[in-house]
């Protein structure tokens, strides 16, 4: 008999993201971030040793904002909600 894979849901929000799955009793369970929160900031920081995500990226980006990606999804959403064609 084939094993079933758990159902996983990912919400990539413009400001915060979260991940949930169905536990063995088929109840939704939200994963907690390293900091213990149910959501994590939707931020990526490009560090010299590799990417940082979430709260760690937000903190690092305060000192070096040019290496932080935070607003890209908002800009895409705004483009789609705008009546004018998207800029290329």
C-alpha positions in Angstrom: 0.0 0.0 0.0 1.3 3.4 -0.9 2.1 5.9 1.8 0.0 9.1 1.8 1.7 12.5 1.8 0.5 15.1 4.4 -1.5 18.0 3.0 0.5 21.3 3.4 -0.8 24.8 2.9 1.5 27.8 2.4 0.3 31.4 2.6 2.8 33.7 1.1 1.4 37.0 2.2 2.8 40.4 1.2 3.9 41.2 4.7 3.8 37.9 6.6 3.8 34.2 5.6 2.7 31.0 7.3 2.7 27.2 6.7 0.2 24.7 8.0 -0.3 21.0 7.5 -2.9 18.3 8.5 -1.7 16.2 11.5 -2.3 12.5 11.9 -5.9 13.2 13.1 -6.5 15.4 10.0 -6.5 18.6 12.0 -4.7 21.7 10.8 -1.5 22.5 12.6 0.4 25.7 11.9 4.2 25.5 12.0 5.9 28.0 14.3 8.8 30.1 13.3 12.2 29.8 15.1 11.0 32.8 17.2 7.8 30.9 18.2 5.4 32.9 16.1 2.6 31.6 13.8 3.7 33.9 11.0 7.1 35.1 9.8 7.9 38.3 8.0 7.9 37.9 4.2 11.5 39.2 3.9 14.7 37.9 2.3 18.1 39.4 3.0 21.0 38.4 0.8 23.9 37.8 3.2 27.4 37.0 2.0 27.2 33.5 3.6 23.7 32.9 2.1 20.1 34.1 2.2 18.4 35.0 5.5 14.6 34.9 5.8 11.9 36.2 8.1 12.7 38.1 11.3 16.4 37.5 10.9 16.3 39.0 7.5 14.3 42.0 8.7 16.9 42.7 11.4 19.8 42.4 9.1 18.1 44.6 6.6 17.9 47.5 9.0 21.7 47.9 8.7 21.9 47.2 5.0 18.5 47.8 3.3 19.9 47.6 -0.2 20.4 43.8 0.2 16.9 43.2 1.5 13.9 42.1 -0.6 10.6 43.0 1.0 8.4 44.9 -1.3 8.5 42.9 -4.5 5.2 41.1 -4.0 3.5 44.3 -3.1 4.7 45.9 -6.3 3.4 43.0 -8.3 0.1 43.1 -6.6 -0.2 46.8 -7.2 0.6 46.3 -10.9 -2.1 43.8 -11.2 -4.7 46.0 -9.5 -3.7 49.0 -11.6 -5.7 49.6 -14.8 -2.6 50.4 -16.8 -0.5 47.6 -18.4 2.4 46.3 -16.3 5.8 48.0 -16.8 8.5 45.9 -18.5 
